[in-house]
Amino acid sequence: MRRAKRKAASEGRTLTALIEEGLRRTLEERAASAKRIAPPVSRAKGGLRPGIDLDDFSAIQEMDDLAYMARQK
């Protein structure tokens, strides 16, 4: 810490400014070297389960309720 204070004073700036610059450089290096990973893409085929009509909300709610009750047993 003393070395950092001396370096900041010799450069005519605050310790905070010195720390900010170091942090900025570190984060920029990591961002430049980081590889972006694409999320997996599903290749599943299919569709709605038989008997499901998306326009009939009460039927969907009933199926959900029945599934919930089955899990509770």
N, CA, C and O atoms as a GROMACS GRO file, in nm:
protein
  292
    1MET      N    1   0.084  -0.118   0.000
    1MET     CA    2   0.000   0.000   0.000
    1MET      C    3   0.089   0.125   0.000
    1MET      O    4   0.059   0.225  -0.066
    2ARG      N    5   0.197   0.117   0.075
    2ARG     CA    6   0.287   0.232   0.079
    2ARG      C    7   0.348   0.258  -0.058
    2ARG      O    8   0.363   0.373  -0.100
    3ARG      N    9   0.384   0.149  -0.128
    3ARG     CA   10   0.442   0.164  -0.262
    3ARG      C   11   0.340   0.231  -0.356
    3ARG      O   12   0.375   0.318  -0.436
    4ALA      N   13   0.216   0.189  -0.344
    4ALA     CA   14   0.111   0.246  -0.429
    4ALA      C   15   0.094   0.395  -0.399
    4ALA      O   16   0.078   0.475  -0.491
    5LYS      N   17   0.097   0.432  -0.272
    5LYS     CA   18   0.083   0.573  -0.236
    5LYS      C   19   0.200   0.654  -0.289
    5LYS      O   20   0.181   0.765  -0.340
    6ARG      N   21   0.320   0.600  -0.278
    6ARG     CA   22   0.439   0.670  -0.329
    6ARG      C   23   0.432   0.687  -0.480
    6ARG      O   24   0.463   0.793  -0.534
    7LYS      N   25   0.389   0.578  -0.550
    7LYS     CA   26   0.378   0.584  -0.696
    7LYS      C   27   0.276   0.689  -0.738
    7LYS      O   28   0.301   0.768  -0.829
    8ALA      N   29   0.161   0.691  -0.672
    8ALA     CA   30   0.057   0.789  -0.704
    8ALA      C   31   0.109   0.930  -0.681
    8ALA      O   32   0.085   1.019  -0.764
    9ALA      N   33   0.179   0.952  -0.571
    9ALA     CA   34   0.232   1.086  -0.541
    9ALA      C   35   0.337   1.127  -0.643
    9ALA      O   36   0.343   1.243  -0.684
   10SER      N   37   0.421   1.032  -0.683
   10SER     CA   38   0.525   1.066  -0.780
   10SER      C   39   0.467   1.099  -0.917
   10SER      O   40   0.526   1.175  -0.994
   11GLU      N   41   0.350   1.042  -0.948
   11GLU     CA   42   0.285   1.069  -1.076
   11GLU      C   43   0.188   1.188  -1.066
   11GLU      O   44   0.128   1.229  -1.165
   12GLY      N   45   0.175   1.242  -0.946
   12GLY     CA   46   0.089   1.360  -0.927
   12GLY      C   47  -0.059   1.330  -0.935
   12GLY      O   48  -0.136   1.412  -0.984
   13ARG      N   49  -0.099   1.216  -0.888
   13ARG     CA   50  -0.241   1.182  -0.887
   13ARG      C   51  -0.276   1.111  -0.757
   13ARG      O   52  -0.188   1.079  -0.677
   14THR      N   53  -0.404   1.087  -0.737
   14THR     CA   54  -0.449   1.026  -0.612
   14THR      C   55  -0.433   0.875  -0.616
   14THR      O   56  -0.423   0.814  -0.722
   15LEU      N   57  -0.432   0.818  -0.498
   15LEU     CA   58  -0.426   0.672  -0.487
   15LEU      C   59  -0.549   0.609  -0.551
   15LEU      O   60  -0.540   0.505  -0.616
   16THR      N   61  -0.663   0.673  -0.533
   16THR     CA   62  -0.788   0.624  -0.594
   16THR      C   63  -0.777   0.617  -0.746
   16THR      O   64  -0.820   0.520  -0.807
   17ALA      N   65  -0.720   0.722  -0.806
   17ALA     CA   66  -0.704   0.724  -0.952
   17ALA      C   67  -0.612   0.612  -0.998
   17ALA      O   68  -0.637   0.548  -1.101
   18LEU      N   69  -0.506   0.588  -0.922
   18LEU     CA   70  -0.412   0.480  -0.956
   18LEU      C   71  -0.483   0.344  -0.950
   18LEU      O   72  -0.467   0.261  -1.039
   19ILE      N   73  -0.560   0.322  -0.845
   19ILE     CA   74  -0.633   0.195  -0.828
   19ILE      C   75  -0.737   0.179  -0.938
   19ILE      O   76  -0.752   0.070  -0.993
   20GLU      N   77  -0.808   0.286  -0.972
   20GLU     CA   78  -0.909   0.281  -1.078
   20GLU      C   79  -0.847   0.241  -1.211
   20GLU      O   80  -0.902   0.159  -1.285
   21GLU      N   81  -0.730   0.301  -1.242
   21GLU     CA   82  -0.664   0.268  -1.368
   21GLU      C   83  -0.623   0.120  -1.372
   21GLU      O   84  -0.640   0.053  -1.473
   22GLY      N   85  -0.569   0.071  -1.262
   22GLY     CA   86  -0.530  -0.070  -1.256
   22GLY      C   87  -0.650  -0.163  -1.272
   22GLY      O   88  -0.642  -0.263  -1.342
   23LEU      N   89  -0.758  -0.129  -1.207
   23LEU     CA   90  -0.879  -0.210  -1.217
   23LEU      C   91  -0.934  -0.208  -1.360
   23LEU      O   92  -0.974  -0.311  -1.413
   24ARG      N   93  -0.936  -0.089  -1.421
   24ARG     CA   94  -0.983  -0.077  -1.558
   24ARG      C   95  -0.901  -0.164  -1.653
   24ARG      O   96  -0.956  -0.235  -1.737
   25ARG      N   97  -0.768  -0.159  -1.638
   25ARG     CA   98  -0.680  -0.238  -1.724
   25ARG      C   99  -0.705  -0.388  -1.706
   25ARG      O  100  -0.712  -0.463  -1.803
   26THR      N  101  -0.719  -0.430  -1.582
   26THR     CA  102  -0.742  -0.572  -1.554
   26THR      C  103  -0.873  -0.619  -1.616
   26THR      O  104  -0.878  -0.725  -1.677
   27LEU      N  105  -0.979  -0.540  -1.600
   27LEU     CA  106  -1.109  -0.580  -1.654
   27LEU      C  107  -1.108  -0.580  -1.806
   27LEU      O  108  -1.170  -0.667  -1.868
   28GLU      N  109  -1.039  -0.485  -1.868
   28GLU     CA  110  -1.030  -0.482  -2.014
   28GLU      C  111  -0.956  -0.604  -2.067
   28GLU      O  112  -0.996  -0.662  -2.168
   29GLU      N  113  -0.849  -0.645  -1.998
   29GLU     CA  114  -0.774  -0.764  -2.040
   29GLU      C  115  -0.860  -0.888  -2.033
   29GLU      O  116  -0.861  -0.971  -2.124
   30ARG      N  117  -0.933  -0.901  -1.924
   30ARG     CA  118  -1.020  -1.019  -1.909
   30ARG      C  119  -1.130  -1.020  -2.012
   30ARG      O  120  -1.164  -1.126  -2.066
   31ALA      N  121  -1.187  -0.904  -2.040
   31ALA     CA  122  -1.296  -0.896  -2.138
   31ALA      C  123  -1.244  -0.931  -2.277
   31ALA      O  124  -1.314  -0.995  -2.355
   32ALA      N  125  -1.122  -0.890  -2.307
   32ALA     CA  126  -1.065  -0.918  -2.439
   32ALA      C  127  -1.032  -1.066  -2.456
   32ALA      O  128  -1.044  -1.120  -2.566
   33SER      N  129  -0.992  -1.131  -2.347
   33SER     CA  130  -0.953  -1.271  -2.358
   33SER      C  131  -1.069  -1.368  -2.334
   33SER      O  132  -1.056  -1.488  -2.360
   34ALA      N  133  -1.181  -1.317  -2.284
   34ALA     CA  134  -1.295  -1.405  -2.255
   34ALA      C  135  -1.361  -1.450  -2.385
   34ALA      O  136  -1.385  -1.370  -2.476
   35LYS      N  137  -1.391  -1.577  -2.391
   35LYS     CA  138  -1.460  -1.632  -2.507
   35LYS      C  139  -1.610  -1.636  -2.477
   35LYS      O  140  -1.652  -1.676  -2.369
   36ARG      N  141  -1.686  -1.593  -2.572
   36ARG     CA  142  -1.832  -1.600  -2.555
   36ARG      C  143  -1.878  -1.740  -2.588
   36ARG      O  144  -1.836  -1.801  -2.687
   37ILE      N  145  -1.964  -1.790  -2.505
   37ILE     CA  146  -2.018  -1.924  -2.524
   37ILE      C  147  -2.164  -1.911  -2.566
   37ILE      O  148  -2.245  -1.850  -2.497
   38ALA      N  149  -2.195  -1.969  -2.679
   38ALA     CA  150  -2.332  -1.964  -2.729
   38ALA      C  151  -2.419  -2.062  -2.649
   38ALA      O  152  -2.374  -2.172  -2.619
   39PRO      N  153  -2.539  -2.024  -2.614
   39PRO     CA  154  -2.628  -2.115  -2.542
   39PRO      C  155  -2.666  -2.232  -2.631
   39PRO      O  156  -2.672  -2.219  -2.753
   40PRO      N  157  -2.693  -2.347  -2.570
   40PRO     CA  158  -2.732  -2.462  -2.650
   40PRO      C  159  -2.866  -2.439  -2.721
   40PRO      O  160  -2.955  -2.372  -2.669
   41VAL      N  161  -2.875  -2.495  -2.839
   41VAL     CA  162  -2.998  -2.482  -2.917
   41VAL      C  163  -3.068  -2.618  -2.918
   41VAL      O  164  -3.008  -2.720  -2.951
   42SER      N  165  -3.194  -2.616  -2.882
   42SER     CA  166  -3.270  -2.741  -2.879
   42SER      C  167  -3.299  -2.789  -3.020
   42SER      O  168  -3.335  -2.711  -3.108
   43ARG      N  169  -3.283  -2.916  -3.039
   43ARG     CA  170  -3.314  -2.976  -3.168
   43ARG      C  171  -3.436  -3.069  -3.154
   43ARG      O  172  -3.462  -3.154  -3.239
   44ALA      N  173  -3.509  -3.050  -3.045
   44ALA     CA  174  -3.625  -3.134  -3.017
   44ALA      C  175  -3.734  -3.111  -3.121
   44ALA      O  176  -3.754  -3.000  -3.169
   45LYS      N  177  -3.801  -3.216  -3.151
   45LYS     CA  178  -3.912  -3.208  -3.245
   45LYS      C  179  -4.040  -3.243  -3.170
   45LYS      O  180  -4.035  -3.305  -3.064
   46GLY      N  181  -4.148  -3.206  -3.224
   46GLY     CA  182  -4.274  -3.239  -3.159
   46GLY      C  183  -4.367  -3.121  -3.160
   46GLY      O  184  -4.367  -3.042  -3.254
   47GLY      N  185  -4.443  -3.110  -3.060
   47GLY     CA  186  -4.540  -3.001  -3.052
   47GLY      C  187  -4.617  -3.013  -2.923
   47GLY      O  188  -4.564  -3.056  -2.821
   48LEU      N  189  -4.740  -2.975  -2.929
   48LEU     CA  190  -4.825  -2.982  -2.811
   48LEU      C  191  -4.862  -3.126  -2.780
   48LEU      O  192  -4.869  -3.212  -2.868
   49ARG      N  193  -4.886  -3.150  -2.653
   49ARG     CA  194  -4.934  -3.282  -2.616
   49ARG      C  195  -5.073  -3.302  -2.675
   49ARG      O  196  -5.147  -3.205  -2.694
   50PRO      N  197  -5.108  -3.425  -2.706
   50PRO     CA  198  -5.242  -3.451  -2.760
   50PRO      C  199  -5.351  -3.402  -2.665
   50PRO      O  200  -5.344  -3.422  -2.544
   51GLY      N  201  -5.450  -3.338  -2.721
   51GLY     CA  202  -5.563  -3.292  -2.642
   51GLY      C  203  -5.547  -3.152  -2.588
   51GLY      O  204  -5.638  -3.102  -2.521
   52ILE      N  205  -5.436  -3.085  -2.615
   52ILE     CA  206  -5.417  -2.949  -2.565
   52ILE      C  207  -5.460  -2.850  -2.672
   52ILE      O  208  -5.413  -2.853  -2.786
   53ASP      N  209  -5.550  -2.762  -2.633
   53ASP     CA  210  -5.596  -2.655  -2.721
   53ASP      C  211  -5.557  -2.524  -2.654
   53ASP      O  212  -5.611  -2.489  -2.550
   54LEU      N  213  -5.463  -2.451  -2.714
   54LEU     CA  214  -5.414  -2.327  -2.652
   54LEU      C  215  -5.521  -2.219  -2.642
   54LEU      O  216  -5.504  -2.123  -2.568
   55ASP      N  217  -5.627  -2.234  -2.714
   55ASP     CA  218  -5.735  -2.135  -2.708
   55ASP      C  219  -5.831  -2.161  -2.594
   55ASP      O  220  -5.915  -2.076  -2.563
   56ASP      N  221  -5.821  -2.278  -2.529
   56ASP     CA  222  -5.913  -2.315  -2.420
   56ASP      C  223  -5.834  -2.312  -2.288
   56ASP      O  224  -5.780  -2.413  -2.243
   57PHE      N  225  -5.830  -2.192  -2.227
   57PHE     CA  226  -5.751  -2.176  -2.105
   57PHE      C  227  -5.802  -2.261  -1.991
   57PHE      O  228  -5.721  -2.312  -1.913
   58SER      N  229  -5.930  -2.279  -1.978
   58SER     CA  230  -5.983  -2.357  -1.866
   58SER      C  231  -5.938  -2.502  -1.876
   58SER      O  232  -5.914  -2.566  -1.773
   59ALA      N  233  -5.926  -2.556  -1.997
   59ALA     CA  234  -5.878  -2.693  -2.013
   59ALA      C  235  -5.731  -2.702  -1.975
   59ALA      O  236  -5.689  -2.800  -1.912
   60ILE      N  237  -5.653  -2.602  -2.011
   60ILE     CA  238  -5.511  -2.601  -1.974
   60ILE      C  239  -5.497  -2.593  -1.823
   60ILE      O  240  -5.417  -2.665  -1.765
   61GLN      N  241  -5.575  -2.507  -1.759
   61GLN     CA  242  -5.571  -2.493  -1.614
   61GLN      C  243  -5.611  -2.623  -1.546
   61GLN      O  244  -5.550  -2.662  -1.447
   62GLU      N  245  -5.712  -2.691  -1.598
   62GLU     CA  246  -5.755  -2.818  -1.540
   62GLU      C  247  -5.645  -2.922  -1.551
   62GLU      O  248  -5.620  -2.995  -1.455
   63MET      N  249  -5.578  -2.931  -1.666
   63MET     CA  250  -5.469  -3.027  -1.682
   63MET      C  251  -5.354  -2.995  -1.586
   63MET      O  252  -5.293  -3.086  -1.529
   64ASP      N  253  -5.326  -2.866  -1.567
   64ASP     CA  254  -5.222  -2.824  -1.474
   64ASP      C  255  -5.258  -2.862  -1.332
   64ASP      O  256  -5.174  -2.911  -1.256
   65ASP      N  257  -5.384  -2.840  -1.295
   65ASP     CA  258  -5.431  -2.876  -1.161
   65ASP      C  259  -5.422  -3.027  -1.138
   65ASP      O  260  -5.380  -3.071  -1.030
   66LEU      N  261  -5.460  -3.105  -1.238
   66LEU     CA  262  -5.453  -3.250  -1.223
   66LEU      C  263  -5.308  -3.298  -1.210
   66LEU      O  264  -5.278  -3.387  -1.131
   67ALA      N  265  -5.220  -3.238  -1.286
   67ALA     CA  266  -5.078  -3.274  -1.276
   67ALA      C  267  -5.023  -3.236  -1.138
   67ALA      O  268  -4.946  -3.312  -1.080
   68TYR      N  269  -5.062  -3.121  -1.087
   68TYR     CA  270  -5.020  -3.077  -0.954
   68TYR      C  271  -5.068  -3.174  -0.847
   68TYR      O  272  -4.992  -3.212  -0.758
   69MET      N  273  -5.192  -3.214  -0.855
   69MET     CA  274  -5.247  -3.307  -0.755
   69MET      C  275  -5.178  -3.443  -0.763
   69MET      O  276  -5.157  -3.508  -0.661
   70ALA      N  277  -5.143  -3.485  -0.883
   70ALA     CA  278  -5.074  -3.614  -0.899
   70ALA      C  279  -4.935  -3.608  -0.834
   70ALA      O  280  -4.887  -3.706  -0.777
   71ARG      N  281  -4.870  -3.490  -0.843
   71ARG     CA  282  -4.737  -3.476  -0.781
   71ARG      C  283  -4.745  -3.472  -0.629
   71ARG      O  284  -4.648  -3.506  -0.561
   72GLN      N  285  -4.859  -3.431  -0.576
   72GLN     CA  286  -4.876  -3.419  -0.432
   72GLN      C  287  -4.895  -3.553  -0.361
   72GLN      O  288  -4.879  -3.562  -0.239
   73LYS      N  289  -4.928  -3.656  -0.437
   73LYS     CA  290  -4.954  -3.787  -0.376
   73LYS      C  291  -4.828  -3.855  -0.335
   73LYS      O  292  -4.832  -3.966  -0.282
   0.00000   0.00000   0.00000
